Amino acid sequence: MKSLIRYLLFMIVFAMFYVGLGDVIISPLLTGYHFSALSLFGLILVILVSLYLLNHGYFIVGITFWYLSSLTYFILLPETTPSGYVLNILIALISIPTAFMIGFLLAIGRANHSIITLRFFCVGLVKLIRGIPLLGLLFFVITVGSKLIPESWIVSSFTTAWMTISLFAGVYLSDIFYAGLRAYPKQLDESALSLGFTPFQALRLIKLPWVVQKTLPSATNIYVGLFKETSLLLILGLYDLLGVMQNTLNTLNQESLTIYFYLYVGVCFWIGAKAIHTLGRHILIK
Amino acid sequence: MRHLDLLKKVILEVIVFLFLLLSVLWFIHNYYVNTSHIYQPLDFTFLFEPSQFFINQAWYPIKADDSMMMIFLSGLLNTLVVSVAAIILSSLIGLVIGLLPFLQHNSFKSMNMKFVSLFRNVPLYIQLLTWYFGIFYQLPKPEHSLHFLHCFLNIKGLYFPSVFFTTMTYVLIVLLFIMFQVFKKHRLLICFLGFFVCAFSLRFSFPTVDQNQVIHGYYLSTEFLSLWLALSFYSSAYIAEIIKGAIRSVPKGQFEGAKSLGLSFTQQYQYIILPQALPIMRPVLTNQYINIFKNSSLGALIGYPELLGITAGTMINQTSRNLEVMMITLCIYFGICQIITFLFRQDQ
């Protein structure tokens, strides 16, 4: 019971952060600094640290740390919205932990048997979003999304992209995590409780690592899909790699070069997706 | 103690329910506050009003006095046509690519891996743009169009001869059907002869170039072609992996048994291996087909008159009813996905 209440509290706090506080937290930091290569360096450093933490069993700390990595970019690089391939990588990097959190919360909500309303809500949300294409979700956010929140909230297109993509990927992840939770042996939970763990501790220290480890291969596919989905950022008005290349193409005004530009974009995405695949396999072998 | 637990449960249930209800009410409240200055209550009567625009390049063309509802149907028909075409082509390509590693030749194996790695790791949107702007957009103008075997290919699309049934064809088909049922010994001969006789009774209309445009014949637009090819190649990489995995999961004894019976490669796979692999890959293939249907919405970004493109683009501009139009569109997508899932469901 206690763990459920804790879970609910966590869900509410996360939902608040997710719905609009992303920009509210970021906005006071948007002063004073200018572009520097240091920001990207800081981002990579934070992600390396969080990967180290993840590798050594500190799951929640590591993921939160990764999640906060987006802030380093905004502290060091304010007012200039990132553009180019950096934007794709950045959105993918900060969407992966967010999608992970959404997926896990929805999966636990689906797997619980004490609060029926919560289960119905989670199942309904997953079924609904699985049934619509990402482009439909993006168009929905563009056309009516701004009318569903108070007018005083100004959500940047960066945050919109981050949240939409992570929600979409999170729903697919939740199905995978749900399958993992169904496969989780009950004896492990019982033995943990008999050793004096609280239910939340058992969830955090035993269930979560077990499920994450078992579902890694299929979750990696979703992460790759998430990275590929960042190619749609252009319709939210963000200048990602594709936008920059199209801009260059228009200024060059040489139509015969078109195919080489798109092939270049394709190669860039290919390298990124391959990197995530390789990383996933590397972690799996370890 | 038990009563206390029950009480706690009920209280938690009520809290969760209230929280969800309040958040939904909050969204509705916000919507009403934000649209109060234009006063737009939710109503769907615009569906019966005449649409003020044309959709010519559609399988079901729209005129200005057709109702708005027909636009949804027209868009849905376009989406379904392209997704069914992509499902068929991607299954064929996927089958060929998926069978390559079993051909006992190393170069085929690496070809399969290269194909899958190339088409699976590049986003569909980039592939679509490459097909459309990189290849089809560079084709010559209609007056200089490429032609081969009575077909014309130019920047507007692919033109090929159209076929008409004459009354003679219908009569012949009925006659042949009767003969097919009566003379059961000579079925092959009847099929062979019937094909030629019917072919001569058909009437063709060949496309011709006439003053900067191609007239007569059937026509597929470049948007349709690029969306079709991009979808098929993208999904065929996934389908190839599914087929490869399913064939690998067939027990090894089946392969050896088939070989020892002296069957050829095609016979082995046609009669023994694939029928056993099919039930394994069925649920995964269903998922992939649903993905094709959903991914076809990307056609909106290159101008293919497709459900999402028409409604979220043109129709919202026309009626300025954002919420209603998006709700109906997303419900249609959701409904079709549920129908596909239901149709392909395995009875257990």
Interface residues (C-beta under 8 A of the other chain):
Chain A: M1 L4 I5 L8 I12 S114 I115 I116 T117 L118 F121 L128 R130 G131 I132 P133 L134 L135 G136 F139 F140 T143 V144 S146 K147 L148 I149 P150 E151 V224 K228 E229 S231 L232 I235 L242 E255 S256 T258 I259 Y262 L263 V265 G266 F269 W270 A273 K274 H277
Chain B: D5 K8 K9 L12 E13 I15 V16 F17 F19 L20 F27 N30 Y31 V33 N34 T35 S117 L118 R120 N121 V122 P123 L124 Y125 I126 Q127 L129 T130 F133 G134 I135 Y137 Q138 K294 N295 S297 L298 A300 L301 L308 A312 I316 N322 L323 M326 T329 L330 Y333 F334 G335 C337 Q338
